[in-house]
């Protein structure tokens, strides 16, 4: 066996080019597998980090823990971290606007507690003394209390109680909802300095129904602690049901049945018994379910089950395509050494040893290819993570982290070994079936079952060289079939991925519509002290602006006969746009100031998205059956609940159009009556404080304009609840970034598969030319000219590339259509356009690649001595 191994190594050295090309294919395949496995773990770790940021680094919360139960949590080997939190008390605070959340709730913990609670700091730092305080950001946005870092607050902290009869030792906790007759008693005055502002704590810490804004202070004395946050060890997390059942002193089987049942309702007796045991301790337990799901190795959560299934599907595709591409190298190696194997078998080598020799070649390739592929895959994963964070900047509340895992590397290496084994195994079996006599006579690859026939057209077009080439292709079907398969895989993947990317970006345009503005601001005067319209005009980076105000109404019931359909939609907008834009608007419609004076322009066309045969289609129609010169009576009471100005209004129509002013191009759901400010003021039908105002802007720097407007509105004392901003550029950019990220992954996948395929094509064609060098030398020795050789090469390119593309292009179109049907599910349907351009690119690239490879191979062959070539049996 040592001799066979030495012969294998010598053969690989003699055929360095084939060895290197095969090794590149192995490296790329393993790199792909490594990238997929590492990226899955990066995705998992990113979700875990995100959940820790928004919810805290704990698995369970135990509330109402008394001194008797506290021993269960101290020095418990099932807990990796434990955080004790004491309730410092509730305080009423003047100025809180949210009536259902009237308190500041102050909780105290130490360094270990802050590490477990993991507050997401927006500004400042965590408390380090018992007179320092961190407040939540939503105290300002939701409670309208404007406190800053460095401010001091004096709080009367106490307990929540009611006047009704109850246990004198009982008092409401943060988790108890607000009641009408409660008040604060047993107060103690405490002054704090605000040292930080944090994001709103997770829903487990502060549910939306909790009556207090959670604030944190530092506390070393944990004797008053009544809430415990715990993080389980990895082992305990796998057996969390038994661990928690033990803490709560409930029967483990009952706990599993109630909490992790199969979906069937437990019996009444079991449920009563469980409640009895659960309530005996007096504790309540809450679960940080998402963090548990993300960190649990088993059972696998539904979220990661889908991710793992997708990754497995991608890996299977990679392995199959890689095996199809790489195995040809081993077939060429076996074909090349047929005579050698025949001689070895004739002198006593066993078939097992011959098979081992082929697999040993795979082992040597893997010895270099797998570590190289793993290193390349890790580098590619690192670059992808950086690209993800760049493209998704601002879209996510966290970042994608690079998580280097030994298990991911082991998995990729194992799958790489499997890929190499399947690639080499077929050739190894073939090598064991070689007949010594036919191998020594070099007849193993020569099949002469019947006479090969060639079309007269081939001979007429390409001459003798063409006939030789055509017969060579028929004689070596297996090699050229491998080339064709590589071309088909790469072409189909390229066409499909190109189609997906094109459809994805087209879907973005459909989803966001054809907007004629990119920044908009909406507000009502009752929520804003000041004049945003005049202030916005002074801002930079605005190329076009339209200021408008609008009011909702319905058609009076006496005019329902004017409705064009019986769907009951009688809603209308009364829209007034600023004088400058109104003048441009009526001019574009061919109207004069006199024609529109005191009347409205009706935008009567409606665009609806309806479901027809499970498909979403765009349907156009009309709201009203009216004409220019008619008038409609409009009622405003339904939308505003009370009389706002004049309750009804007779509005004359001077023109009907489909043209819409700036900002209203994609509005739907109601007819629009457009008037100017003069008519609006003359009609005097609306309470100006209730009128909705809209400002639509076109800017070459939408992000900067958005920042400036937000600063302006904040300067007017507004919060994000008082107005609404829409940055279409940012929204569209976010979706495009997501699709770009997907495109990077998919194009990255097809690029590497294409590289594997191209290396396989180069290897196959180059080696095939080299193996036929003796044949070519013989033909040259009997007088074949260079012109005939070139004809022969061109014919081989046409036959191999043409046959592959005849299969690949229709397959690519079918896959593209399948992607189209998937993407169109649930969105507006638009026509399918076959990916003609990617198909043309594929044709050009395939033929160019084949011509270049075969030309280069022939150039090397032509430079060799004819006699030496005929004598040489090695590539």
Secondary structure, DSSP 8 states (H G I E B T S, - for coil): -HHHHHHHHHHHHHTHHHHHHHHHHHHHHHHHHHHHHHHHHHHHHHHHHHHHHHH-S-SEEEES--HHHHTTTTT-TTEEEEEEEEEEEEEE-TT---TT--EEEEEEE-HHHHHHH---EEEE----STTEEEEETHHHHTT-----TT-EEEEEEEEEEESS---TT--B-TTS---TTEEEEEEEEEEEEEEEEE----TTTS-TT-SEEEEEEE----TTEEEEEEEE-HHHHHTHHHHHHHHHT--HHHHHHHHS--SS---HHHHHHHHHHHHHS--EEEE-HHHHHHH-SSS--HHHHHHHHHHHHHHHHHHHHHHHHHHHHHHHHHHHTHHHHHHHHHTT--HHHHHHHHHHHHHHHHHHHHHHHHHHHHHHHHHHHHHHHHHTTTTSSS-------HHHHHHHHHHHHHHHHHHHHHHHHHHHT--HHHHHTT-TT---SS-----HHHHHHHHHHHHHHHHHHHHTHHHHHHHHHHHHHHHHHHHHHHHHHHHHHHHHHHHH---S-SEEEEEEGGG-SS-HHHHHHTSSS-SEEEEEEEEEEEE-GGGGGGBSSSS---EEEEEEE-HHHHHHHHHHTT--HHHHTT-EEEE-EEEEEEEETTEEEEEEEESB---TT-EEEEE-HHHHSS--S-SEEEEEEEEEES---TT-TT--SSEEEEEEHHHHHHH--S-GGG-EEEEEEE-S-HHHHHHHHHHHHHHTT--TTTEEEEEHHHHHHHHHHHHHHHHHHHHHHHHHHHHHHHHHHHHHHHHHHHHTHHHHHHHHHTT--HHHHHHHHHHHHHHHHHHHHHHHHHHHHHHHHHHHHHHTTTSB-------HHHHHHHHHHHHHHHHHHHHHHHHHHHTS-HHHHHH----
